[in-house]
Amino acid sequence: MTGLGDAVTHLPGTVQASVAAGLGLAPEAQKWFLGDRLSWVADAEGYSVKTIRRRYLEGLELLADVLMAPGPAGPESESVDFWCPSASLELVSEPPRIELIETRTVVAELAGLRSAPVAWSSEADRAKASDQLRVYCLHGGLVSRESPSSTGGLWRGRVYFPRPLASGERHEFRTRLVDPQHQQRFLIVTAQRRIDHLLVRVKFVPHAWPVAPIVERVEGIPAQFVEDPGVPGVRVPVDDVGEVVAEFHRVRSGFSYGLRWRSAQEA
């Protein structure tokens, strides 16, 4: 596969076919004109040509970010301090309050690893928004905040382990975050290190959400597009008790994965 073709495979599934056909990478759509190639996708997927053309143009913007991003995560290209075989995020949404439990397993790449960085955001547009966050380490270490971020809504810190880790040693830690005035409508991980398995789960408390929200799966898109409704996501159903879950494998460093939502009234 060509380098361009490989980059297309890292786009969200909703735009892959449109971009591959539009660029002439799909063997089944080898036609002379762009319009004919997109018409083939429209017929194959059961959408209008207008929809496929919109997905093609959106996909080209995402493709530019993929091509400019660092290479895919792998033993030869990732950070040398540690990597994560697994990570899970479990959020309870009871507007305006949220509670987030995050569990991470790290594997030390170098002997003597003492800590891992952590970061969460509340509402970047409000000054000192991160000051209202309450963060605890439930097991596996002690969490300490670094200097407050200049953006106001970002909480940065480190989890310090009980002892230095040996090279190749695994260690699990779990954190709990409480935000009494949370405004963001997404639960997203933008990986800075290799993550082999990521689980994202959200519980919409029924009395706070009398009508279930519209939830979409976000997979492998640049962070700046997470809140852009023009970038399509895959609809994920909310079950009868208000829960929704998404699972990801081989998360790529530098790209965003998780869930985003909006109220039924907004939709």
QUIRAUR-V707666 format. One record per residue. N is the residue number from 1. RES is the residue in one small letter. PSI is psi in whole degrees, -180 to 180 (none if undefined). D_FIRST is the distance of its C-alpha to the first C-alpha in Angstrom with 2 decimals. Layout:
N/RES/PSI/D_FIRST
N/RES/PSI/D_FIRST
This chain:
1/m/142/0.00
2/t/164/3.79
3/g/-39/6.60
4/l/-43/8.12
5/g/-38/5.96
6/d/-39/6.29
7/a/-37/9.83
8/v/-34/10.54
9/t/-15/10.29
10/h/3/13.06
11/l/160/15.33
12/p/145/18.30
13/g/-27/17.89
14/t/-20/20.51
15/v/-6/18.53
16/q/-50/14.89
17/a/-41/15.51
18/s/-43/17.57
19/v/-44/15.23
20/a/-45/12.17
21/a/-42/14.73
22/g/-34/16.60
23/l/2/13.88
24/g/24/13.09
25/l/-13/9.62
26/a/119/11.40
27/p/-32/12.14
28/e/-13/15.58
29/a/41/16.52
30/q/82/16.25
31/k/161/19.60
32/w/-41/21.26
33/f/148/22.58
34/l/-44/21.27
35/g/-38/24.20
36/d/-38/23.36
37/r/-42/19.79
38/l/-33/21.30
39/s/-35/24.12
40/w/-42/21.84
41/v/-42/20.56
42/a/-44/24.23
43/d/-41/25.35
44/a/-35/22.70
45/e/-6/23.43
46/g/27/27.12
47/y/168/27.39
48/s/157/28.98
49/v/-36/27.16
50/k/-43/28.74
51/t/-44/27.18
52/i/-39/23.65
53/r/-40/24.19
54/r/-44/25.47
55/r/-36/22.47
56/y/-47/20.19
57/l/-41/22.36
58/e/-41/22.58
59/g/-35/18.85
60/l/-38/18.51
61/e/-44/21.08
62/l/-37/19.32
63/l/-37/15.99
64/a/-40/18.06
65/d/-38/19.35
66/v/-44/16.05
67/l/-28/14.95
68/m/-13/18.46
69/a/163/18.74
70/p/160/18.65
71/g/165/15.66
72/p/151/15.37
73/a/143/18.41
74/g/164/18.69
75/p/-28/21.56
76/e/-9/20.79
77/s/-7/20.57
78/e/176/23.07
79/s/147/26.78
80/v/-6/28.91
81/d/-46/31.81
82/f/168/30.58
83/w/170/27.95
84/c/112/28.52
85/p/-25/27.77
86/s/150/29.32
87/a/143/30.88
88/s/143/32.80
89/l/129/34.52
90/e/115/37.36
91/l/136/39.08
92/v/120/42.33
93/s/116/42.90
94/e/74/46.57
95/p/137/46.78
96/p/7/47.58
97/r/145/47.15
98/i/155/44.10
99/e/133/43.80
100/l/126/40.58
101/i/124/40.15
102/e/129/37.17
103/t/128/36.50
104/r/139/34.19
105/t/125/33.64
106/v/151/32.76
107/v/120/32.04
108/a/133/33.48
109/e/-23/31.40
110/l/145/34.55
111/a/142/38.08
112/g/11/40.56
113/l/125/38.45
114/r/-18/41.18
115/s/168/39.58
116/a/142/36.60
117/p/149/36.29
118/v/153/36.66
119/a/142/36.73
120/w/155/37.60
121/s/152/38.40
122/s/-74/41.23
123/e/102/41.68
124/a/-22/40.68
125/d/-6/43.02
126/r/126/46.14
127/a/136/47.76
128/k/28/48.01
129/a/-33/46.32
130/s/-17/44.93
131/d/-21/48.53
132/q/-11/49.11
133/l/141/46.39
134/r/121/47.71
135/v/133/45.41
136/y/151/46.31
137/c/115/44.77
138/l/-36/45.76
139/h/158/44.93
140/g/6/43.18
141/g/-168/44.42
142/l/127/46.19
143/v/139/44.63
144/s/134/45.80
145/r/141/45.12
146/e/-174/44.25
147/s/138/45.73
148/p/141/45.42
149/s/147/42.50
150/s/-17/43.43
151/t/-12/41.51
152/g/-44/44.14
153/g/0/41.98
154/l/127/39.90
155/w/117/41.30
156/r/145/39.95
157/g/-165/41.17
158/r/148/40.55
159/v/119/41.23
160/y/128/43.19
161/f/160/43.01
162/p/-27/46.22
163/r/163/45.48
164/p/143/42.87
165/l/145/39.92
166/a/159/39.11
167/s/128/35.65
168/g/-5/33.56
169/e/141/36.25
170/r/148/35.54
171/h/135/37.65
172/e/138/37.90
173/f/154/39.57
174/r/133/40.37
175/t/157/41.43
176/r/129/43.32
177/l/135/43.35
178/v/126/45.93
179/d/112/45.82
180/p/-13/48.88
181/q/60/47.68
182/h/132/43.94
183/q/-18/42.57
184/q/145/38.78
185/r/50/37.18
186/f/158/34.13
187/l/102/33.27
188/i/142/30.12
189/v/124/28.59
190/t/102/26.67
191/a/135/25.53
192/q/-9/26.33
193/r/168/25.55
194/r/132/23.42
195/i/120/24.61
196/d/-36/23.49
197/h/126/25.54
198/l/128/27.17
199/l/127/29.87
200/v/123/31.41
201/r/135/34.62
202/v/136/37.11
203/k/115/40.64
204/f/107/42.29
205/v/122/46.01
206/p/-41/47.49
207/h/-24/50.70
208/a/-19/48.79
209/w/74/46.24
210/p/-27/48.43
211/v/125/45.58
212/a/139/42.14
213/p/168/39.67
214/i/120/36.43
215/v/137/33.67
216/e/145/29.95
217/r/131/27.12
218/v/124/25.23
219/e/112/21.83
220/g/40/19.63
221/i/155/21.20
222/p/147/22.84
223/a/-33/26.47
224/q/-11/28.02
225/f/2/26.82
226/v/-42/28.29
227/e/7/31.55
228/d/110/30.28
229/p/-16/31.10
230/g/-18/28.98
231/v/113/25.79
232/p/145/25.64
233/g/173/25.86
234/v/123/26.12
235/r/135/29.80
236/v/128/31.11
237/p/145/34.56
238/v/130/37.49
239/d/-177/39.58
240/d/-16/43.34
241/v/14/44.17
242/g/19/42.03
243/e/148/39.10
244/v/146/35.35
245/v/148/32.58
246/a/143/28.84
247/e/139/26.75
248/f/148/23.51
249/h/145/21.48
250/r/60/19.55
251/v/133/20.73
252/r/133/18.87
253/s/135/21.29
254/g/-4/22.44
255/f/164/21.73
256/s/142/24.32
257/y/144/24.88
258/g/-145/28.01
259/l/147/30.38
260/r/156/32.18
261/w/164/35.16
262/r/156/37.84
263/s/158/41.17
264/a/-33/41.73
265/q/-40/44.09
266/e/-34/41.45
267/a/none/39.05
